[in-house]
C-alpha cells in the first residue's frame, strides 16, 4: 500500500500546483489602458514579464510604484584609505596594504538599499556587493561614505577599473575611475 499512498500524495500535490498555476495565469488586459496587462491592479498576480503599468508597449519590471520617475544615483570620488590614513593620488601601496576605496553618494529617491556596487573592466562588469537595505539617501545626510576593501595581498602592478552603483530600480550612477599601483617593497 505504500506505493498507492505515494501516488495519492503525488497526485494531490501535482493538482495543487496545477490549480495554483491556473489561478495565477491571468495576463488579460482588464482595464481601459490599451496594450497593457493589468495584473497588478486587477489581481496582484504579477509574476510575469508582461506589461503591467501605464506605459504602453514596454516591460514594466520597474515602472510602477517606487520606481516611477526614478533618477539615477550620483557618486563622487574615489577616496583611498590604508587604515585611518587618506592617501593622495596617485596612489601607490605595498602588496600587504589593506586598501579601502570609498566614495560619496546621493540618491534622490532613496532606493539604493538592495541595489548593487559594480566594477567595470575591459573584461566586463562584476557585482562586488549588495548595498545595505537601511542606507540613507546620501553621504551628506549621514556623513558616511560607501566603500569596499581590496583583498590582500595584492599582486604587484597597476590597477584601473570603474565603480558604479545600481539602485533597486535599475538606475545606474555615473562611473568613477579607480587607479592605483602596487609596488614591491624595496
mmCIF file of the C-alpha atoms, coordinates in Angstrom:
data_MODEL
# 
_entry.id   MODEL 
# 
loop_
_atom_site.group_PDB 
_atom_site.id 
_atom_site.type_symbol 
_atom_site.label_atom_id 
_atom_site.label_alt_id 
_atom_site.label_comp_id 
_atom_site.label_asym_id 
_atom_site.label_entity_id 
_atom_site.label_seq_id 
_atom_site.pdbx_PDB_ins_code 
_atom_site.Cartn_x 
_atom_site.Cartn_y 
_atom_site.Cartn_z 
_atom_site.occupancy 
_atom_site.B_iso_or_equiv 
_atom_site.pdbx_formal_charge 
_atom_site.auth_seq_id 
_atom_site.auth_comp_id 
_atom_site.auth_asym_id 
_atom_site.auth_atom_id 
_atom_site.pdbx_PDB_model_num 
ATOM 1   C CA . UNK A 1 1   ? 0.000  0.000  0.000   1.00 0.00 ? 1   UNK A CA 1 
ATOM 2   C CA . UNK A 1 2   ? 2.935  2.483  0.337   1.00 0.00 ? 2   UNK A CA 1 
ATOM 3   C CA . UNK A 1 3   ? 3.031  2.840  -3.466  1.00 0.00 ? 3   UNK A CA 1 
ATOM 4   C CA . UNK A 1 4   ? -0.639 3.799  -3.596  1.00 0.00 ? 4   UNK A CA 1 
ATOM 5   C CA . UNK A 1 5   ? -0.230 6.312  -0.759  1.00 0.00 ? 5   UNK A CA 1 
ATOM 6   C CA . UNK A 1 6   ? 2.745  7.883  -2.579  1.00 0.00 ? 6   UNK A CA 1 
ATOM 7   C CA . UNK A 1 7   ? 0.680  8.099  -5.792  1.00 0.00 ? 7   UNK A CA 1 
ATOM 8   C CA . UNK A 1 8   ? -2.217 9.795  -3.975  1.00 0.00 ? 8   UNK A CA 1 
ATOM 9   C CA . UNK A 1 9   ? 0.131  12.272 -2.257  1.00 0.00 ? 9   UNK A CA 1 
ATOM 10  C CA . UNK A 1 10  ? 1.893  12.995 -5.560  1.00 0.00 ? 10  UNK A CA 1 
ATOM 11  C CA . UNK A 1 11  ? -1.438 13.447 -7.377  1.00 0.00 ? 11  UNK A CA 1 
ATOM 12  C CA . UNK A 1 12  ? -2.742 15.841 -4.698  1.00 0.00 ? 12  UNK A CA 1 
ATOM 13  C CA . UNK A 1 13  ? 0.473  17.886 -4.720  1.00 0.00 ? 13  UNK A CA 1 
ATOM 14  C CA . UNK A 1 14  ? 0.504  17.987 -8.528  1.00 0.00 ? 14  UNK A CA 1 
ATOM 15  C CA . UNK A 1 15  ? -3.164 19.054 -8.584  1.00 0.00 ? 15  UNK A CA 1 
ATOM 16  C CA . UNK A 1 16  ? -2.454 21.914 -6.165  1.00 0.00 ? 16  UNK A CA 1 
ATOM 17  C CA . UNK A 1 17  ? 0.458  23.098 -8.309  1.00 0.00 ? 17  UNK A CA 1 
ATOM 18  C CA . UNK A 1 18  ? -1.675 22.979 -11.457 1.00 0.00 ? 18  UNK A CA 1 
ATOM 19  C CA . UNK A 1 19  ? -4.532 24.837 -9.763  1.00 0.00 ? 19  UNK A CA 1 
ATOM 20  C CA . UNK A 1 20  ? -2.138 27.487 -8.454  1.00 0.00 ? 20  UNK A CA 1 
ATOM 21  C CA . UNK A 1 21  ? -0.666 27.917 -11.918 1.00 0.00 ? 21  UNK A CA 1 
ATOM 22  C CA . UNK A 1 22  ? -4.098 28.416 -13.469 1.00 0.00 ? 22  UNK A CA 1 
ATOM 23  C CA . UNK A 1 23  ? -5.147 30.807 -10.703 1.00 0.00 ? 23  UNK A CA 1 
ATOM 24  C CA . UNK A 1 24  ? -2.062 32.956 -11.253 1.00 0.00 ? 24  UNK A CA 1 
ATOM 25  C CA . UNK A 1 25  ? -2.165 32.890 -15.033 1.00 0.00 ? 25  UNK A CA 1 
ATOM 26  C CA . UNK A 1 26  ? -4.343 35.919 -15.667 1.00 0.00 ? 26  UNK A CA 1 
ATOM 27  C CA . UNK A 1 27  ? -2.434 38.033 -18.139 1.00 0.00 ? 27  UNK A CA 1 
ATOM 28  C CA . UNK A 1 28  ? -5.552 39.623 -19.613 1.00 0.00 ? 28  UNK A CA 1 
ATOM 29  C CA . UNK A 1 29  ? -5.959 43.313 -20.162 1.00 0.00 ? 29  UNK A CA 1 
ATOM 30  C CA . UNK A 1 30  ? -8.929 44.161 -17.953 1.00 0.00 ? 30  UNK A CA 1 
ATOM 31  C CA . UNK A 1 31  ? -8.605 47.923 -17.764 1.00 0.00 ? 31  UNK A CA 1 
ATOM 32  C CA . UNK A 1 32  ? -9.071 50.875 -20.083 1.00 0.00 ? 32  UNK A CA 1 
ATOM 33  C CA . UNK A 1 33  ? -5.369 51.297 -20.901 1.00 0.00 ? 33  UNK A CA 1 
ATOM 34  C CA . UNK A 1 34  ? -4.596 49.728 -24.260 1.00 0.00 ? 34  UNK A CA 1 
ATOM 35  C CA . UNK A 1 35  ? -1.846 47.129 -24.695 1.00 0.00 ? 35  UNK A CA 1 
ATOM 36  C CA . UNK A 1 36  ? -1.231 46.635 -21.002 1.00 0.00 ? 36  UNK A CA 1 
ATOM 37  C CA . UNK A 1 37  ? -1.654 43.636 -18.740 1.00 0.00 ? 37  UNK A CA 1 
ATOM 38  C CA . UNK A 1 38  ? -3.076 44.934 -15.521 1.00 0.00 ? 38  UNK A CA 1 
ATOM 39  C CA . UNK A 1 39  ? -2.355 42.067 -13.163 1.00 0.00 ? 39  UNK A CA 1 
ATOM 40  C CA . UNK A 1 40  ? -1.036 44.455 -10.518 1.00 0.00 ? 40  UNK A CA 1 
ATOM 41  C CA . UNK A 1 41  ? -4.250 46.472 -10.497 1.00 0.00 ? 41  UNK A CA 1 
ATOM 42  C CA . UNK A 1 42  ? -6.692 43.662 -11.297 1.00 0.00 ? 42  UNK A CA 1 
ATOM 43  C CA . UNK A 1 43  ? -5.469 40.764 -9.256  1.00 0.00 ? 43  UNK A CA 1 
ATOM 44  C CA . UNK A 1 44  ? -1.969 41.195 -7.948  1.00 0.00 ? 44  UNK A CA 1 
ATOM 45  C CA . UNK A 1 45  ? -0.641 38.062 -9.637  1.00 0.00 ? 45  UNK A CA 1 
ATOM 46  C CA . UNK A 1 46  ? 2.303  39.769 -11.278 1.00 0.00 ? 46  UNK A CA 1 
ATOM 47  C CA . UNK A 1 47  ? 4.993  37.127 -11.603 1.00 0.00 ? 47  UNK A CA 1 
ATOM 48  C CA . UNK A 1 48  ? 5.390  37.605 -15.332 1.00 0.00 ? 48  UNK A CA 1 
ATOM 49  C CA . UNK A 1 49  ? 7.312  39.808 -17.725 1.00 0.00 ? 49  UNK A CA 1 
ATOM 50  C CA . UNK A 1 50  ? 4.202  41.305 -19.285 1.00 0.00 ? 50  UNK A CA 1 
ATOM 51  C CA . UNK A 1 51  ? 3.438  44.991 -19.492 1.00 0.00 ? 51  UNK A CA 1 
ATOM 52  C CA . UNK A 1 52  ? 1.618  45.814 -16.232 1.00 0.00 ? 52  UNK A CA 1 
ATOM 53  C CA . UNK A 1 53  ? 1.987  49.565 -15.997 1.00 0.00 ? 53  UNK A CA 1 
ATOM 54  C CA . UNK A 1 54  ? 0.608  52.630 -17.692 1.00 0.00 ? 54  UNK A CA 1 
ATOM 55  C CA . UNK A 1 55  ? 3.442  52.926 -20.219 1.00 0.00 ? 55  UNK A CA 1 
ATOM 56  C CA . UNK A 1 56  ? 2.190  51.186 -23.361 1.00 0.00 ? 56  UNK A CA 1 
ATOM 57  C CA . UNK A 1 57  ? 4.354  48.553 -25.044 1.00 0.00 ? 57  UNK A CA 1 
ATOM 58  C CA . UNK A 1 58  ? 7.204  48.150 -22.537 1.00 0.00 ? 58  UNK A CA 1 
ATOM 59  C CA . UNK A 1 59  ? 8.089  45.526 -19.950 1.00 0.00 ? 59  UNK A CA 1 
ATOM 60  C CA . UNK A 1 60  ? 7.428  47.120 -16.622 1.00 0.00 ? 60  UNK A CA 1 
ATOM 61  C CA . UNK A 1 61  ? 9.862  45.495 -14.242 1.00 0.00 ? 61  UNK A CA 1 
ATOM 62  C CA . UNK A 1 62  ? 10.451 48.858 -12.587 1.00 0.00 ? 62  UNK A CA 1 
ATOM 63  C CA . UNK A 1 63  ? 7.880  51.337 -13.878 1.00 0.00 ? 63  UNK A CA 1 
ATOM 64  C CA . UNK A 1 64  ? 5.197  51.148 -11.205 1.00 0.00 ? 64  UNK A CA 1 
ATOM 65  C CA . UNK A 1 65  ? 5.291  52.156 -7.560  1.00 0.00 ? 65  UNK A CA 1 
ATOM 66  C CA . UNK A 1 66  ? 8.564  53.315 -6.116  1.00 0.00 ? 66  UNK A CA 1 
ATOM 67  C CA . UNK A 1 67  ? 10.364 53.182 -9.466  1.00 0.00 ? 67  UNK A CA 1 
ATOM 68  C CA . UNK A 1 68  ? 8.101  55.566 -11.348 1.00 0.00 ? 68  UNK A CA 1 
ATOM 69  C CA . UNK A 1 69  ? 10.134 58.640 -12.220 1.00 0.00 ? 69  UNK A CA 1 
ATOM 70  C CA . UNK A 1 70  ? 13.345 57.166 -10.805 1.00 0.00 ? 70  UNK A CA 1 
ATOM 71  C CA . UNK A 1 71  ? 16.510 59.189 -11.363 1.00 0.00 ? 71  UNK A CA 1 
ATOM 72  C CA . UNK A 1 72  ? 19.990 57.724 -11.386 1.00 0.00 ? 72  UNK A CA 1 
ATOM 73  C CA . UNK A 1 73  ? 22.126 57.921 -8.247  1.00 0.00 ? 73  UNK A CA 1 
ATOM 74  C CA . UNK A 1 74  ? 25.268 60.085 -8.318  1.00 0.00 ? 74  UNK A CA 1 
ATOM 75  C CA . UNK A 1 75  ? 28.647 59.162 -6.824  1.00 0.00 ? 75  UNK A CA 1 
ATOM 76  C CA . UNK A 1 76  ? 31.824 61.167 -6.278  1.00 0.00 ? 76  UNK A CA 1 
ATOM 77  C CA . UNK A 1 77  ? 35.368 60.110 -5.530  1.00 0.00 ? 77  UNK A CA 1 
ATOM 78  C CA . UNK A 1 78  ? 37.211 57.867 -5.220  1.00 0.00 ? 78  UNK A CA 1 
ATOM 79  C CA . UNK A 1 79  ? 38.881 58.368 -1.870  1.00 0.00 ? 79  UNK A CA 1 
ATOM 80  C CA . UNK A 1 80  ? 41.649 55.948 -0.884  1.00 0.00 ? 80  UNK A CA 1 
ATOM 81  C CA . UNK A 1 81  ? 42.496 54.833 2.661   1.00 0.00 ? 81  UNK A CA 1 
ATOM 82  C CA . UNK A 1 82  ? 45.038 52.494 4.233   1.00 0.00 ? 82  UNK A CA 1 
ATOM 83  C CA . UNK A 1 83  ? 43.995 52.147 7.843   1.00 0.00 ? 83  UNK A CA 1 
ATOM 84  C CA . UNK A 1 84  ? 42.834 55.586 9.004   1.00 0.00 ? 84  UNK A CA 1 
ATOM 85  C CA . UNK A 1 85  ? 45.141 57.432 6.619   1.00 0.00 ? 85  UNK A CA 1 
ATOM 86  C CA . UNK A 1 86  ? 43.668 59.003 3.484   1.00 0.00 ? 86  UNK A CA 1 
ATOM 87  C CA . UNK A 1 87  ? 46.070 58.676 0.554   1.00 0.00 ? 87  UNK A CA 1 
ATOM 88  C CA . UNK A 1 88  ? 46.772 61.354 -2.030  1.00 0.00 ? 88  UNK A CA 1 
ATOM 89  C CA . UNK A 1 89  ? 46.649 60.481 -5.721  1.00 0.00 ? 89  UNK A CA 1 
ATOM 90  C CA . UNK A 1 90  ? 48.476 58.936 -7.497  1.00 0.00 ? 90  UNK A CA 1 
ATOM 91  C CA . UNK A 1 91  ? 48.029 56.074 -5.051  1.00 0.00 ? 91  UNK A CA 1 
ATOM 92  C CA . UNK A 1 92  ? 50.974 53.719 -4.561  1.00 0.00 ? 92  UNK A CA 1 
ATOM 93  C CA . UNK A 1 93  ? 50.761 50.944 -1.961  1.00 0.00 ? 93  UNK A CA 1 
ATOM 94  C CA . UNK A 1 94  ? 52.592 47.787 -0.917  1.00 0.00 ? 94  UNK A CA 1 
ATOM 95  C CA . UNK A 1 95  ? 51.113 44.317 -1.628  1.00 0.00 ? 95  UNK A CA 1 
ATOM 96  C CA . UNK A 1 96  ? 50.137 43.763 2.028   1.00 0.00 ? 96  UNK A CA 1 
ATOM 97  C CA . UNK A 1 97  ? 48.422 47.155 2.447   1.00 0.00 ? 97  UNK A CA 1 
ATOM 98  C CA . UNK A 1 98  ? 44.678 46.837 3.032   1.00 0.00 ? 98  UNK A CA 1 
ATOM 99  C CA . UNK A 1 99  ? 43.359 49.398 0.562   1.00 0.00 ? 99  UNK A CA 1 
ATOM 100 C CA . UNK A 1 100 ? 39.872 50.818 1.124   1.00 0.00 ? 100 UNK A CA 1 
ATOM 101 C CA . UNK A 1 101 ? 38.257 52.577 -1.831  1.00 0.00 ? 101 UNK A CA 1 
ATOM 102 C CA . UNK A 1 102 ? 35.454 54.920 -0.763  1.00 0.00 ? 102 UNK A CA 1 
ATOM 103 C CA . UNK A 1 103 ? 33.049 57.305 -2.473  1.00 0.00 ? 103 UNK A CA 1 
ATOM 104 C CA . UNK A 1 104 ? 30.231 59.656 -1.584  1.00 0.00 ? 104 UNK A CA 1 
ATOM 105 C CA . UNK A 1 105 ? 26.727 59.112 -2.958  1.00 0.00 ? 105 UNK A CA 1 
ATOM 106 C CA . UNK A 1 106 ? 23.391 60.826 -3.448  1.00 0.00 ? 106 UNK A CA 1 
ATOM 107 C CA . UNK A 1 107 ? 20.121 59.199 -4.469  1.00 0.00 ? 107 UNK A CA 1 
ATOM 108 C CA . UNK A 1 108 ? 17.084 61.469 -4.730  1.00 0.00 ? 108 UNK A CA 1 
ATOM 109 C CA . UNK A 1 109 ? 14.554 58.634 -4.348  1.00 0.00 ? 109 UNK A CA 1 
ATOM 110 C CA . UNK A 1 110 ? 16.462 56.875 -1.520  1.00 0.00 ? 110 UNK A CA 1 
ATOM 111 C CA . UNK A 1 111 ? 16.251 53.500 -3.281  1.00 0.00 ? 111 UNK A CA 1 
ATOM 112 C CA . UNK A 1 112 ? 19.900 52.454 -3.218  1.00 0.00 ? 112 UNK A CA 1 
ATOM 113 C CA . UNK A 1 113 ? 19.278 49.887 -0.464  1.00 0.00 ? 113 UNK A CA 1 
ATOM 114 C CA . UNK A 1 114 ? 19.176 46.441 -2.031  1.00 0.00 ? 114 UNK A CA 1 
ATOM 115 C CA . UNK A 1 115 ? 20.945 47.734 -5.143  1.00 0.00 ? 115 UNK A CA 1 
ATOM 116 C CA . UNK A 1 116 ? 24.475 46.783 -6.183  1.00 0.00 ? 116 UNK A CA 1 
ATOM 117 C CA . UNK A 1 117 ? 28.037 48.062 -6.203  1.00 0.00 ? 117 UNK A CA 1 
ATOM 118 C CA . UNK A 1 118 ? 29.513 47.161 -9.595  1.00 0.00 ? 118 UNK A CA 1 
ATOM 119 C CA . UNK A 1 119 ? 33.002 47.092 -11.080 1.00 0.00 ? 119 UNK A CA 1 
ATOM 120 C CA . UNK A 1 120 ? 33.569 47.691 -14.772 1.00 0.00 ? 120 UNK A CA 1 
ATOM 121 C CA . UNK A 1 121 ? 36.732 46.489 -16.529 1.00 0.00 ? 121 UNK A CA 1 
ATOM 122 C CA . UNK A 1 122 ? 37.716 45.688 -20.094 1.00 0.00 ? 122 UNK A CA 1 
ATOM 123 C CA . UNK A 1 123 ? 36.587 42.128 -19.325 1.00 0.00 ? 123 UNK A CA 1 
ATOM 124 C CA . UNK A 1 124 ? 33.040 43.154 -18.356 1.00 0.00 ? 124 UNK A CA 1 
ATOM 125 C CA . UNK A 1 125 ? 31.004 44.022 -15.269 1.00 0.00 ? 125 UNK A CA 1 
ATOM 126 C CA . UNK A 1 126 ? 31.249 42.286 -11.890 1.00 0.00 ? 126 UNK A CA 1 
ATOM 127 C CA . UNK A 1 127 ? 28.927 42.759 -8.925  1.00 0.00 ? 127 UNK A CA 1 
ATOM 128 C CA . UNK A 1 128 ? 31.067 43.496 -5.880  1.00 0.00 ? 128 UNK A CA 1 
ATOM 129 C CA . UNK A 1 129 ? 28.295 43.526 -3.328  1.00 0.00 ? 129 UNK A CA 1 
ATOM 130 C CA . UNK A 1 130 ? 24.765 44.438 -2.361  1.00 0.00 ? 130 UNK A CA 1 
ATOM 131 C CA . UNK A 1 131 ? 24.093 47.837 -0.816  1.00 0.00 ? 131 UNK A CA 1 
ATOM 132 C CA . UNK A 1 132 ? 22.606 47.541 2.710   1.00 0.00 ? 132 UNK A CA 1 
ATOM 133 C CA . UNK A 1 133 ? 18.828 47.981 2.755   1.00 0.00 ? 133 UNK A CA 1 
ATOM 134 C CA . UNK A 1 134 ? 18.921 50.589 5.536   1.00 0.00 ? 134 UNK A CA 1 
ATOM 135 C CA . UNK A 1 135 ? 21.247 53.030 3.751   1.00 0.00 ? 135 UNK A CA 1 
ATOM 136 C CA . UNK A 1 136 ? 20.346 56.728 3.883   1.00 0.00 ? 136 UNK A CA 1 
ATOM 137 C CA . UNK A 1 137 ? 19.722 58.871 0.807   1.00 0.00 ? 137 UNK A CA 1 
ATOM 138 C CA . UNK A 1 138 ? 23.155 60.498 0.713   1.00 0.00 ? 138 UNK A CA 1 
ATOM 139 C CA . UNK A 1 139 ? 26.573 60.911 2.254   1.00 0.00 ? 139 UNK A CA 1 
ATOM 140 C CA . UNK A 1 140 ? 25.549 64.465 3.096   1.00 0.00 ? 140 UNK A CA 1 
ATOM 141 C CA . UNK A 1 141 ? 22.611 63.131 5.125   1.00 0.00 ? 141 UNK A CA 1 
ATOM 142 C CA . UNK A 1 142 ? 24.560 60.606 7.182   1.00 0.00 ? 142 UNK A CA 1 
ATOM 143 C CA . UNK A 1 143 ? 28.214 61.680 6.873   1.00 0.00 ? 143 UNK A CA 1 
ATOM 144 C CA . UNK A 1 144 ? 29.254 58.207 5.700   1.00 0.00 ? 144 UNK A CA 1 
ATOM 145 C CA . UNK A 1 145 ? 30.968 57.015 2.538   1.00 0.00 ? 145 UNK A CA 1 
ATOM 146 C CA . UNK A 1 146 ? 30.251 53.778 0.717   1.00 0.00 ? 146 UNK A CA 1 
ATOM 147 C CA . UNK A 1 147 ? 33.419 51.718 0.455   1.00 0.00 ? 147 UNK A CA 1 
ATOM 148 C CA . UNK A 1 148 ? 34.999 48.451 -0.494  1.00 0.00 ? 148 UNK A CA 1 
ATOM 149 C CA . UNK A 1 149 ? 38.242 46.909 0.693   1.00 0.00 ? 149 UNK A CA 1 
ATOM 150 C CA . UNK A 1 150 ? 40.635 45.164 -1.671  1.00 0.00 ? 150 UNK A CA 1 
ATOM 151 C CA . UNK A 1 151 ? 41.653 41.647 -0.652  1.00 0.00 ? 151 UNK A CA 1 
ATOM 152 C CA . UNK A 1 152 ? 45.301 41.339 0.338   1.00 0.00 ? 152 UNK A CA 1 
ATOM 153 C CA . UNK A 1 153 ? 47.939 40.569 -0.629  1.00 0.00 ? 153 UNK A CA 1 
ATOM 154 C CA . UNK A 1 154 ? 47.579 42.384 -3.942  1.00 0.00 ? 154 UNK A CA 1 
ATOM 155 C CA . UNK A 1 155 ? 49.765 41.442 -6.876  1.00 0.00 ? 155 UNK A CA 1 
ATOM 156 C CA . UNK A 1 156 ? 52.390 43.964 -7.919  1.00 0.00 ? 156 UNK A CA 1 
ATOM 157 C CA . UNK A 1 157 ? 51.178 46.056 -10.851 1.00 0.00 ? 157 UNK A CA 1 
ATOM 158 C CA . UNK A 1 158 ? 48.897 48.850 -11.974 1.00 0.00 ? 158 UNK A CA 1 
ATOM 159 C CA . UNK A 1 159 ? 45.139 48.637 -11.387 1.00 0.00 ? 159 UNK A CA 1 
ATOM 160 C CA . UNK A 1 160 ? 42.476 50.511 -13.290 1.00 0.00 ? 160 UNK A CA 1 
ATOM 161 C CA . UNK A 1 161 ? 38.706 49.945 -13.227 1.00 0.00 ? 161 UNK A CA 1 
ATOM 162 C CA . UNK A 1 162 ? 35.416 51.752 -12.879 1.00 0.00 ? 162 UNK A CA 1 
ATOM 163 C CA . UNK A 1 163 ? 32.994 51.645 -9.963  1.00 0.00 ? 163 UNK A CA 1 
ATOM 164 C CA . UNK A 1 164 ? 29.306 52.488 -10.183 1.00 0.00 ? 164 UNK A CA 1 
ATOM 165 C CA . UNK A 1 165 ? 26.076 51.835 -8.312  1.00 0.00 ? 165 UNK A CA 1 
ATOM 166 C CA . UNK A 1 166 ? 22.795 50.383 -9.468  1.00 0.00 ? 166 UNK A CA 1 
ATOM 167 C CA . UNK A 1 167 ? 19.724 51.212 -7.386  1.00 0.00 ? 167 UNK A CA 1 
ATOM 168 C CA . UNK A 1 168 ? 16.735 48.881 -6.796  1.00 0.00 ? 168 UNK A CA 1 
ATOM 169 C CA . UNK A 1 169 ? 15.038 50.357 -9.852  1.00 0.00 ? 169 UNK A CA 1 
ATOM 170 C CA . UNK A 1 170 ? 17.975 49.511 -12.163 1.00 0.00 ? 170 UNK A CA 1 
ATOM 171 C CA . UNK A 1 171 ? 19.141 53.134 -12.295 1.00 0.00 ? 171 UNK A CA 1 
ATOM 172 C CA . UNK A 1 172 ? 22.910 53.263 -12.866 1.00 0.00 ? 172 UNK A CA 1 
ATOM 173 C CA . UNK A 1 173 ? 25.042 56.002 -11.350 1.00 0.00 ? 173 UNK A CA 1 
ATOM 174 C CA . UNK A 1 174 ? 27.916 57.689 -13.098 1.00 0.00 ? 174 UNK A CA 1 
ATOM 175 C CA . UNK A 1 175 ? 31.139 55.673 -13.127 1.00 0.00 ? 175 UNK A CA 1 
ATOM 176 C CA . UNK A 1 176 ? 34.163 56.792 -11.130 1.00 0.00 ? 176 UNK A CA 1 
ATOM 177 C CA . UNK A 1 177 ? 37.614 55.772 -12.337 1.00 0.00 ? 177 UNK A CA 1 
ATOM 178 C CA . UNK A 1 178 ? 39.765 53.949 -9.820  1.00 0.00 ? 178 UNK A CA 1 
ATOM 179 C CA . UNK A 1 179 ? 43.516 53.780 -10.424 1.00 0.00 ? 179 UNK A CA 1 
ATOM 180 C CA . UNK A 1 180 ? 46.306 52.727 -8.127  1.00 0.00 ? 180 UNK A CA 1 
ATOM 181 C CA . UNK A 1 181 ? 49.652 50.956 -8.241  1.00 0.00 ? 181 UNK A CA 1 
ATOM 182 C CA . UNK A 1 182 ? 51.024 48.174 -6.085  1.00 0.00 ? 182 UNK A CA 1 
ATOM 183 C CA . UNK A 1 183 ? 54.816 48.226 -5.790  1.00 0.00 ? 183 UNK A CA 1 
ATOM 184 C CA . UNK A 1 184 ? 57.031 45.547 -4.302  1.00 0.00 ? 184 UNK A CA 1 
ATOM 185 C CA . UNK A 1 185 ? 58.731 46.545 -1.058  1.00 0.00 ? 185 UNK A CA 1 
ATOM 186 C CA . UNK A 1 186 ? 62.269 47.859 -1.536  1.00 0.00 ? 186 UNK A CA 1 
# 
